[in-house]
Amino acid sequence: MTSGLSLLPLALVLGCAHADLGGTRGIRLDCDVPEANVFVDDYYLQHCLRWKDRPMPLRPGPHRIEVVADGYYNWYGEVTVADGGFARVEVRLRRSLD
């Protein structure tokens, strides 16, 4: 059984009570590898494909973004979300040499 308290840190990152709620601020993620995993402030927020056609609502302030996919180098970035509007974050992953 999962406690509702476990959702609190994620809600603080997203700036809402539920991950599926829209918002008036956050980022628009443009990623070239749809199956890549997205982490914001060390919280897993599903695959890039999840955010392809919808904005990712985030609370105002700085956020650390990591995008990870098998066969690619990890991508890291930082973005500061303003009180209103959406920042565009472009992620282009490079194939690893393995």
MIDRENTI-402940 format. One record per residue: x, y, z of N, C-alpha, C, O, CB in turn; residue number from 1; residue in one letter. Coordinates in Angstrom, 3 decimals. Each point is the difference from the previous one (the first is absolute). Glycine has a CB too. Layout:
residues N
+----------+----------+----------+----------+----------+----------+----------+----------+----------+----------+----------+----------+----------+----------+----------+-----+------+
:     n_px :     n_py :     n_pz :    ca_px :    ca_py :    ca_pz :     c_px :     c_py :     c_pz :     o_px :     o_py :     o_pz :    cb_px :    cb_py :    cb_pz : seq : type :
+----------+----------+----------+----------+----------+----------+----------+----------+----------+----------+----------+----------+----------+----------+----------+-----+------+
:        X :        Y :        Z :        X :        Y :        Z :        X :        Y :        Z :        X :        Y :        Z :        X :        Y :        Z : NUM :    a :
...
+----------+----------+----------+----------+----------+----------+----------+----------+----------+----------+----------+----------+----------+----------+----------+-----+------+
end
This chain:
residues 98
+----------+----------+----------+----------+----------+----------+----------+----------+----------+----------+----------+----------+----------+----------+----------+-----+------+
:     n_px :     n_py :     n_pz :    ca_px :    ca_py :    ca_pz :     c_px :     c_py :     c_pz :     o_px :     o_py :     o_pz :    cb_px :    cb_py :    cb_pz : seq : type :
+----------+----------+----------+----------+----------+----------+----------+----------+----------+----------+----------+----------+----------+----------+----------+-----+------+
:    0.844 :   -1.178 :    0.000 :   -0.844 :    1.178 :    0.000 :    0.885 :    1.236 :    0.000 :    0.958 :    0.076 :    0.769 :   -2.801 :   -1.311 :    0.446 :   1 :    m :
:    1.532 :    2.204 :   -2.070 :    0.818 :    1.188 :   -0.134 :   -0.638 :    1.160 :    0.734 :   -1.200 :    0.236 :   -0.141 :    2.051 :   -1.049 :   -2.061 :   2 :    t :
:   -0.086 :    1.527 :    2.967 :   -0.484 :    1.160 :    0.725 :   -0.087 :    1.193 :   -0.932 :    0.844 :    0.147 :   -0.883 :    0.148 :   -1.027 :    3.009 :   3 :    s :
:   -1.987 :    1.733 :   -1.953 :   -0.123 :    1.222 :   -0.779 :    1.160 :    0.948 :    0.232 :    0.283 :    0.860 :   -0.834 :   -2.735 :   -1.117 :    0.929 :   4 :    g :
:    3.131 :    0.100 :    1.047 :    1.138 :    0.866 :    0.301 :    1.158 :   -0.226 :   -0.955 :    0.817 :    0.902 :   -0.189 :   -1.512 :   -0.898 :    2.566 :   5 :    l :
:    0.793 :   -1.180 :   -2.986 :    1.103 :   -0.263 :   -0.920 :   -0.105 :    0.852 :   -1.261 :    0.996 :    0.168 :   -0.704 :   -0.857 :   -2.496 :    1.592 :   6 :    s :
:   -1.310 :    2.865 :   -1.190 :   -0.186 :    0.849 :   -1.168 :    0.402 :    1.447 :    0.271 :    0.135 :    0.786 :   -0.938 :   -1.978 :   -2.289 :    0.212 :   7 :    l :
:    2.032 :    1.862 :    1.977 :    0.299 :    1.374 :    0.344 :    1.238 :    0.558 :   -0.694 :   -0.092 :    1.083 :   -0.577 :   -0.978 :   -1.531 :    2.736 :   8 :    l :
:    2.236 :   -0.231 :   -2.140 :    1.166 :    0.564 :   -0.688 :   -0.249 :    0.212 :   -1.495 :    0.414 :    1.019 :   -0.553 :    1.038 :   -2.142 :    2.239 :   9 :    p :
:   -2.123 :    0.175 :   -2.346 :   -0.294 :    0.149 :   -1.421 :   -0.933 :    1.171 :   -0.235 :    0.185 :    0.752 :   -0.957 :    0.136 :   -3.205 :    0.631 :  10 :    l :
:   -1.319 :    2.624 :    1.177 :   -0.929 :    1.121 :   -0.138 :    0.742 :    1.324 :    0.161 :   -0.340 :    0.983 :   -0.658 :   -1.541 :   -2.413 :    1.533 :  11 :    a :
:    2.887 :    1.464 :   -0.010 :    0.769 :    1.228 :    0.175 :    0.817 :    0.330 :   -1.238 :    0.138 :    1.170 :   -0.355 :   -0.040 :   -1.618 :    2.800 :  12 :    l :
:    0.448 :   -0.572 :   -3.109 :    0.757 :    0.223 :   -1.231 :   -0.932 :    0.477 :   -1.104 :    0.282 :    0.979 :   -0.692 :    1.384 :   -2.742 :    1.362 :  13 :    v :
:   -2.791 :    1.049 :   -0.825 :   -0.935 :    0.333 :   -1.074 :   -0.801 :    1.256 :    0.282 :   -0.526 :    0.619 :   -0.925 :    0.388 :   -3.020 :    0.408 :  14 :    l :
:    0.039 :    2.781 :    1.763 :   -0.758 :    1.200 :    0.317 :   -1.491 :   -0.247 :    0.013 :   -0.777 :    0.942 :   -0.152 :    2.589 :    0.389 :   -0.838 :  15 :    g :
:   -2.235 :   -2.580 :    1.166 :   -1.412 :   -0.332 :    0.036 :   -0.189 :   -1.261 :    0.830 :    0.972 :   -0.655 :    0.378 :   -1.349 :    1.730 :   -2.638 :  16 :    c :
:   -0.861 :   -1.407 :    2.536 :   -0.272 :   -1.166 :    0.832 :    0.087 :   -1.306 :   -0.770 :    0.256 :   -1.044 :    0.599 :   -1.702 :    2.474 :    0.793 :  17 :    a :
:    1.242 :   -1.402 :   -2.696 :    0.032 :   -1.208 :   -0.820 :    0.832 :    0.259 :   -1.241 :   -0.055 :    1.088 :   -0.574 :   -2.206 :   -1.799 :    1.429 :  18 :    h :
:    3.035 :   -0.287 :   -1.271 :    0.902 :    0.153 :   -1.142 :   -0.737 :    0.287 :   -1.298 :    0.597 :    0.585 :   -0.904 :    0.975 :   -2.112 :    2.038 :  19 :    a :
:   -2.857 :    1.140 :   -1.277 :   -0.707 :    0.196 :   -1.253 :   -0.671 :    1.363 :   -0.128 :   -0.524 :    0.324 :   -1.066 :    0.176 :   -2.749 :    1.037 :  20 :    d :
:    0.350 :    3.219 :    1.075 :   -0.650 :    1.297 :   -0.078 :    0.800 :    0.956 :   -0.862 :    1.230 :   -0.018 :    0.021 :   -2.223 :   -0.356 :    2.229 :  21 :    l :
:    0.307 :    1.197 :   -2.999 :    0.665 :    1.029 :   -0.791 :    0.445 :    1.124 :    0.911 :   -0.240 :   -0.038 :    1.207 :   -1.132 :   -0.550 :   -3.228 :  22 :    g :
:    2.008 :    1.570 :    1.457 :    0.443 :    1.124 :    0.797 :    0.225 :    1.202 :   -0.894 :   -0.161 :   -0.074 :   -1.218 :    1.210 :   -1.474 :    2.886 :  23 :    g :
:   -0.678 :    2.644 :   -1.056 :    0.234 :    1.229 :   -0.753 :    1.474 :    0.332 :   -0.093 :    0.374 :    1.060 :   -0.502 :   -2.591 :   -0.240 :    1.226 :  24 :    t :
:    3.067 :   -1.737 :   -0.233 :    1.446 :    0.235 :   -0.058 :    0.705 :   -1.350 :   -0.011 :   -0.549 :   -1.004 :    0.454 :    0.333 :    3.233 :    0.764 :  25 :    r :
:    1.418 :   -2.240 :   -1.733 :    0.772 :   -1.236 :   -0.051 :    0.899 :   -0.011 :   -1.220 :    0.554 :    1.028 :   -0.388 :   -2.378 :   -2.236 :    1.596 :  26 :    g :
:    1.966 :    0.017 :   -1.818 :    0.849 :   -0.110 :   -1.192 :   -0.722 :   -0.765 :   -1.098 :   -0.924 :   -0.774 :    0.250 :    2.979 :    0.845 :    1.190 :  27 :    i :
:   -1.608 :    0.168 :   -2.645 :   -0.394 :   -0.795 :   -1.160 :    1.258 :   -0.748 :   -0.420 :    0.995 :    0.613 :   -0.389 :   -2.847 :    1.035 :   -0.377 :  28 :    r :
:    1.804 :   -2.960 :    0.846 :    1.161 :   -0.847 :   -0.260 :    0.008 :   -0.446 :   -1.451 :   -0.961 :   -0.604 :   -0.477 :    0.960 :   -0.170 :    2.862 :  29 :    l :
:    1.082 :    1.073 :   -3.081 :    0.186 :   -0.419 :   -1.395 :    1.175 :   -0.971 :   -0.019 :    1.156 :    0.416 :    0.072 :   -2.076 :    1.794 :   -1.017 :  30 :    d :
:    0.621 :   -3.515 :    0.846 :    1.024 :   -1.032 :    0.104 :   -0.005 :   -0.865 :   -1.252 :   -1.065 :   -0.375 :   -0.491 :    0.848 :    0.375 :    2.998 :  31 :    c :
:    1.403 :   -0.321 :   -3.028 :    0.101 :   -0.774 :   -1.242 :   -0.035 :   -1.514 :    0.208 :    0.027 :   -0.742 :   -0.982 :    1.274 :    2.621 :    0.062 :  32 :    d :
:   -1.358 :   -2.360 :    2.152 :   -0.084 :   -1.439 :    0.289 :   -1.244 :   -0.215 :    0.871 :    0.077 :    0.130 :    1.222 :    2.488 :   -0.450 :   -1.366 :  33 :    v :
:   -3.706 :   -0.005 :   -0.468 :   -1.269 :   -0.081 :    0.740 :    0.007 :   -0.971 :    1.172 :   -0.694 :    0.228 :    0.991 :   -0.401 :    0.352 :   -3.095 :  34 :    p :
:    1.872 :   -1.663 :    2.010 :    0.005 :   -0.994 :    1.078 :    0.934 :    0.358 :    1.149 :    0.071 :   -0.740 :    0.981 :   -0.618 :   -0.960 :   -2.681 :  35 :    e :
:    1.264 :    2.814 :    1.602 :    0.923 :    0.412 :    1.062 :   -0.771 :    0.312 :    1.287 :   -1.121 :    0.507 :   -0.037 :    2.719 :    0.415 :   -1.697 :  36 :    a :
:   -0.979 :   -1.231 :    2.856 :   -0.587 :    0.255 :    1.320 :    0.340 :    1.407 :    0.461 :    1.123 :    0.469 :   -0.184 :   -0.966 :   -2.911 :    0.754 :  37 :    n :
:   -1.133 :    3.112 :    0.029 :    0.162 :    1.376 :    0.461 :   -0.021 :    0.038 :    1.523 :   -0.887 :   -0.568 :    0.637 :   -0.200 :    1.441 :   -2.741 :  38 :    v :
:    2.076 :   -0.197 :    2.673 :    0.063 :    0.229 :    1.440 :    0.076 :    1.510 :    0.225 :    0.801 :    0.687 :   -0.634 :    0.354 :   -2.939 :    1.060 :  39 :    f :
:   -1.984 :    2.760 :    0.469 :    0.066 :    1.408 :    0.386 :    0.247 :    0.034 :    1.500 :   -0.768 :   -0.557 :    0.784 :   -0.799 :    1.306 :   -2.675 :  40 :    v :
:    2.645 :   -0.089 :    2.273 :    0.392 :    0.072 :    1.412 :    0.046 :   -1.395 :    0.625 :   -0.432 :   -0.203 :    1.134 :   -0.591 :    2.499 :   -0.974 :  41 :    d :
:    1.557 :   -3.255 :   -0.927 :    0.180 :   -1.402 :    0.417 :   -1.304 :   -0.792 :    0.135 :    0.013 :   -1.093 :    0.566 :    2.016 :    1.849 :    0.612 :  42 :    d :
:   -3.142 :   -0.242 :   -1.678 :   -1.270 :   -0.738 :   -0.006 :   -0.301 :   -0.448 :   -1.420 :    0.077 :    0.792 :   -0.939 :   -0.944 :    0.530 :    2.920 :  43 :    y :
:    0.524 :   -2.590 :   -2.136 :   -0.312 :   -0.566 :   -1.314 :   -1.355 :    0.514 :   -0.479 :   -1.004 :   -0.130 :    0.701 :    2.364 :   -1.934 :   -0.170 :  44 :    y :
:   -1.381 :    2.650 :   -1.733 :   -1.234 :    0.545 :   -0.563 :   -0.334 :   -0.638 :   -1.341 :   -0.449 :    0.683 :   -0.920 :    0.898 :    1.464 :    2.101 :  45 :    l :
:   -0.234 :   -3.433 :   -1.292 :   -0.354 :   -0.811 :   -1.154 :    0.908 :    0.283 :   -1.195 :    1.074 :    0.584 :    0.144 :   -3.430 :   -0.622 :    0.671 :  46 :    q :
:    1.907 :   -0.387 :   -1.998 :    0.791 :    0.118 :   -1.223 :   -0.222 :    1.355 :   -0.676 :   -0.987 :    0.686 :    0.264 :    0.859 :   -3.175 :   -0.556 :  47 :    h :
:    1.054 :    2.855 :   -0.574 :   -0.147 :    1.236 :   -0.771 :   -1.310 :    0.019 :   -0.783 :   -0.628 :    1.048 :   -0.148 :    3.117 :   -0.896 :   -0.025 :  48 :    c :
:   -2.894 :   -1.316 :   -0.325 :   -1.234 :   -0.083 :   -0.782 :   -1.198 :    0.518 :    0.797 :   -0.911 :    0.599 :   -0.570 :    1.857 :   -2.564 :   -0.673 :  49 :    l :
:   -0.947 :    1.741 :    2.542 :   -1.094 :    0.486 :    0.871 :   -0.158 :    1.506 :   -0.091 :   -1.107 :    0.523 :    0.125 :    1.518 :   -2.430 :    1.425 :  50 :    r :
:    0.702 :    2.609 :   -1.768 :   -0.010 :    1.463 :    0.014 :    0.071 :    0.607 :   -1.394 :    0.175 :    1.211 :   -0.139 :    0.902 :   -1.308 :    2.359 :  51 :    w :
:   -1.210 :   -0.733 :   -3.258 :    0.146 :    0.485 :   -1.370 :   -1.012 :    1.091 :   -0.352 :    0.369 :    1.042 :   -0.540 :    0.502 :   -3.286 :   -0.075 :  52 :    k :
:   -2.127 :    2.005 :    0.918 :   -1.053 :    0.934 :   -0.407 :   -0.662 :    0.714 :    1.164 :   -1.061 :    0.605 :   -0.153 :    0.681 :   -2.047 :   -1.794 :  53 :    d :
:    1.012 :    1.369 :    3.115 :   -0.585 :    0.686 :    1.149 :    1.112 :    0.641 :    0.815 :    1.103 :   -0.540 :    0.087 :   -3.045 :   -1.080 :   -0.026 :  54 :    r :
:    1.655 :    2.763 :    0.531 :    1.019 :    0.634 :    0.844 :    0.162 :   -0.748 :    1.309 :   -0.934 :   -0.634 :    0.491 :    0.412 :    2.843 :   -1.525 :  55 :    p :
:    1.712 :   -2.126 :    1.587 :    0.302 :   -0.606 :    1.295 :   -0.146 :    1.099 :    1.061 :    0.845 :    0.891 :    0.082 :    0.754 :   -2.631 :   -1.123 :  56 :    m :
:   -2.662 :    1.684 :    1.850 :   -0.180 :    1.046 :    1.012 :    1.029 :   -0.160 :    1.115 :    0.141 :   -1.078 :    0.578 :   -2.602 :    1.195 :   -1.110 :  57 :    p :
:    3.168 :    0.954 :    0.824 :    0.999 :   -0.004 :    1.075 :   -0.182 :    1.249 :    0.841 :   -0.465 :    1.030 :   -0.489 :    2.097 :   -2.354 :   -0.922 :  58 :    l :
:   -1.266 :    1.228 :    2.662 :   -0.076 :    1.172 :    0.882 :    1.048 :    1.021 :   -0.457 :    0.993 :   -0.372 :   -0.625 :   -1.816 :   -1.053 :    2.591 :  59 :    r :
:    0.608 :    2.693 :   -1.662 :    0.998 :    1.017 :   -0.354 :    1.328 :   -0.259 :    0.699 :    0.045 :   -0.554 :    1.098 :   -1.884 :    2.211 :   -1.439 :  60 :    p :
:    2.911 :   -1.246 :   -0.314 :    1.328 :   -0.134 :    0.579 :    0.890 :   -0.900 :   -0.830 :   -0.400 :   -0.449 :   -1.075 :   -0.585 :    0.818 :    3.310 :  61 :    g :
:    2.187 :   -0.640 :   -1.750 :    0.965 :   -0.812 :   -0.745 :   -0.323 :   -1.493 :    0.094 :   -0.476 :   -0.485 :    1.026 :    2.215 :    2.235 :   -0.601 :  62 :    p :
:   -1.472 :   -2.458 :   -1.512 :   -0.197 :   -1.447 :   -0.053 :    1.153 :   -0.627 :   -0.770 :    0.514 :    0.577 :   -0.957 :   -3.031 :   -0.308 :    1.069 :  63 :    h :
:    2.913 :   -1.462 :    0.324 :    1.043 :   -0.778 :   -0.673 :   -0.689 :   -1.101 :   -0.788 :   -0.829 :   -0.735 :    0.536 :    2.557 :    1.241 :    1.277 :  64 :    r :
:   -1.378 :   -0.614 :   -3.090 :   -0.623 :   -0.978 :   -0.886 :    1.060 :   -0.985 :   -0.463 :    1.109 :    0.392 :   -0.363 :   -2.852 :    1.286 :   -0.389 :  65 :    i :
:    1.393 :   -2.967 :    0.766 :    0.872 :   -1.045 :   -0.519 :   -0.838 :   -0.867 :   -0.931 :   -1.120 :   -0.387 :    0.336 :    2.602 :    0.402 :    1.755 :  66 :    e :
:   -0.928 :   -0.316 :   -3.265 :   -0.679 :   -0.866 :   -0.970 :    0.947 :   -1.160 :   -0.297 :    1.163 :    0.209 :   -0.343 :   -2.501 :    1.738 :   -0.687 :  67 :    v :
:    0.824 :   -3.185 :    1.167 :    0.821 :   -1.208 :   -0.073 :   -0.641 :   -1.000 :   -0.954 :   -1.205 :   -0.242 :    0.066 :    2.030 :    0.614 :    2.292 :  68 :    v :
:   -0.014 :   -0.956 :   -3.250 :   -0.488 :   -1.047 :   -0.906 :    1.131 :   -0.981 :   -0.269 :    1.164 :    0.390 :   -0.092 :   -2.830 :    1.200 :   -0.977 :  69 :    a :
:    1.312 :   -2.871 :    0.942 :    0.997 :   -1.020 :   -0.338 :    0.624 :    0.318 :   -1.352 :   -0.696 :    0.336 :   -0.958 :   -0.565 :   -2.067 :    2.293 :  70 :    d :
:    2.584 :    1.619 :   -1.394 :    0.716 :    0.243 :   -1.245 :    0.333 :    1.460 :   -0.260 :    0.530 :    0.336 :   -1.059 :   -1.660 :   -2.314 :    0.191 :  71 :    g :
:    0.823 :    2.852 :    1.828 :    0.251 :    1.441 :   -0.140 :    0.709 :    0.520 :    1.243 :   -0.136 :   -0.563 :    1.086 :   -1.900 :    0.820 :   -2.561 :  72 :    y :
:    2.793 :    0.822 :    1.305 :    0.561 :    0.690 :    1.154 :   -1.135 :    0.715 :    0.728 :   -0.946 :    0.476 :   -0.627 :    3.201 :   -0.184 :   -0.529 :  73 :    y :
:   -2.155 :   -0.221 :    2.471 :   -1.000 :    0.734 :    0.777 :    0.061 :    1.478 :   -0.338 :    1.068 :    0.534 :   -0.300 :   -0.915 :   -2.224 :    2.149 :  74 :    n :
:   -1.289 :    2.338 :   -1.801 :   -0.099 :    1.440 :   -0.237 :   -0.394 :    0.663 :    1.309 :   -0.908 :   -0.464 :    0.690 :    0.269 :    0.130 :   -3.133 :  75 :    w :
:    1.323 :    1.420 :    2.784 :   -0.297 :    0.750 :    1.218 :   -0.259 :    1.446 :   -0.372 :    0.616 :    0.532 :   -0.924 :    0.803 :   -2.085 :    2.325 :  76 :    y :
:   -2.324 :    2.183 :   -0.687 :   -0.260 :    1.413 :   -0.212 :   -0.650 :    0.608 :    1.223 :   -0.487 :   -0.700 :    0.888 :    0.258 :    0.300 :   -3.337 :  77 :    g :
:    0.234 :    1.715 :    2.473 :   -0.673 :    0.734 :    1.060 :   -0.900 :    1.033 :   -0.635 :    0.339 :    0.589 :   -1.027 :    1.576 :   -0.959 :    2.629 :  78 :    e :
:   -3.059 :    0.588 :   -0.990 :   -0.941 :    0.991 :   -0.502 :   -0.622 :    0.697 :    1.201 :   -0.239 :   -0.618 :    1.037 :   -0.235 :   -0.732 :   -3.149 :  79 :    v :
:    0.218 :    2.632 :    1.960 :   -0.708 :    0.748 :    1.025 :   -1.387 :    0.319 :   -0.528 :   -0.150 :    0.662 :   -1.027 :    2.305 :    0.317 :    1.949 :  80 :    t :
:   -3.149 :   -1.447 :   -0.223 :   -1.388 :    0.210 :   -0.393 :   -0.477 :    1.320 :    0.600 :    0.130 :    0.232 :    1.202 :   -0.560 :   -2.741 :   -1.341 :  81 :    v :
:   -0.122 :    3.366 :   -0.713 :   -0.528 :    1.287 :    0.441 :   -1.377 :   -0.198 :    0.644 :   -0.545 :   -1.104 :   -0.021 :    1.831 :    2.297 :   -1.814 :  82 :    a :
:   -1.833 :   -0.139 :    2.397 :   -1.315 :   -0.069 :    0.638 :   -1.119 :   -0.283 :   -0.992 :   -1.071 :   -0.462 :    0.395 :    1.903 :    2.034 :    1.323 :  83 :    d :
:   -0.605 :   -1.304 :   -2.993 :   -1.012 :   -0.273 :   -1.014 :    0.666 :   -0.338 :   -1.319 :    1.094 :    0.485 :   -0.287 :   -2.705 :    1.053 :    1.438 :  84 :    g :
:    0.965 :   -2.360 :   -1.950 :    0.521 :   -0.366 :   -1.310 :    0.856 :   -1.249 :    0.052 :    0.286 :   -0.541 :    1.068 :   -0.345 :    2.926 :   -1.695 :  85 :    g :
:    0.459 :   -2.828 :   -0.545 :    0.752 :   -1.245 :   -0.122 :    1.328 :    0.243 :   -0.713 :    0.054 :    0.650 :   -1.044 :   -2.206 :   -1.949 :    1.003 :  86 :    f :
:    3.218 :    0.761 :    0.629 :    1.323 :    0.055 :   -0.621 :    0.145 :   -1.223 :   -0.907 :   -0.465 :   -1.085 :    0.349 :    1.463 :    2.354 :    1.644 :  87 :    a :
:   -0.370 :   -1.107 :   -3.132 :    0.240 :   -1.126 :   -0.906 :    1.364 :   -0.604 :    0.320 :    0.999 :    0.714 :    0.091 :   -2.436 :    0.343 :   -1.909 :  88 :    r :
:    1.470 :   -2.375 :    1.987 :    1.247 :   -0.712 :    0.266 :    0.213 :   -0.986 :   -1.141 :   -0.789 :   -0.927 :   -0.185 :    0.543 :    1.180 :    2.723 :  89 :    v :
:    1.314 :   -0.049 :   -3.298 :    0.327 :   -0.862 :   -1.136 :    1.054 :   -1.010 :    0.420 :    1.081 :    0.368 :    0.460 :   -1.638 :    1.477 :   -2.089 :  90 :    e :
:    0.231 :   -3.127 :    1.466 :    0.910 :   -1.077 :    0.377 :    0.376 :   -0.775 :   -1.260 :   -0.865 :   -0.548 :   -0.684 :   -0.159 :    0.380 :    3.015 :  91 :    v :
:    2.321 :    0.127 :   -2.631 :    0.519 :   -0.780 :   -1.124 :    1.034 :   -0.961 :    0.566 :    1.090 :    0.410 :    0.400 :   -1.502 :    1.475 :   -2.089 :  92 :    r :
:    0.061 :   -3.173 :    1.720 :    0.888 :   -0.996 :    0.565 :    1.019 :   -0.469 :   -1.049 :   -0.316 :   -0.121 :   -1.183 :   -1.511 :   -0.599 :    2.771 :  93 :    l :
:    3.055 :    0.459 :   -1.123 :    1.055 :   -0.518 :   -0.874 :    0.158 :   -1.488 :    0.261 :    0.000 :   -0.442 :    1.149 :    1.193 :    2.682 :   -1.181 :  94 :    r :
:   -1.055 :   -3.018 :   -1.052 :    0.219 :   -1.446 :    0.140 :    1.325 :   -0.232 :    0.709 :    0.986 :    0.696 :   -0.246 :   -2.325 :   -1.178 :   -1.854 :  95 :    r :
:    1.343 :   -0.517 :    2.993 :    1.232 :   -0.344 :    0.702 :    0.903 :   -0.812 :   -0.926 :   -0.454 :   -0.514 :   -1.022 :   -0.756 :    0.535 :    3.249 :  96 :    s :
:    2.468 :   -0.134 :   -1.874 :    0.984 :   -0.684 :   -0.821 :    0.034 :   -1.508 :    0.233 :    0.766 :   -0.711 :   -0.651 :    0.555 :    2.796 :    0.678 :  97 :    l :
:   -2.140 :   -2.573 :    0.892 :   -0.010 :   -1.442 :    0.331 :   -0.515 :   -0.832 :   -1.144 :   -0.073 :   -1.224 :    0.110 :   -0.261 :    1.793 :    2.270 :  98 :    d :
+----------+----------+----------+----------+----------+----------+----------+----------+----------+----------+----------+----------+----------+----------+----------+-----+------+
end
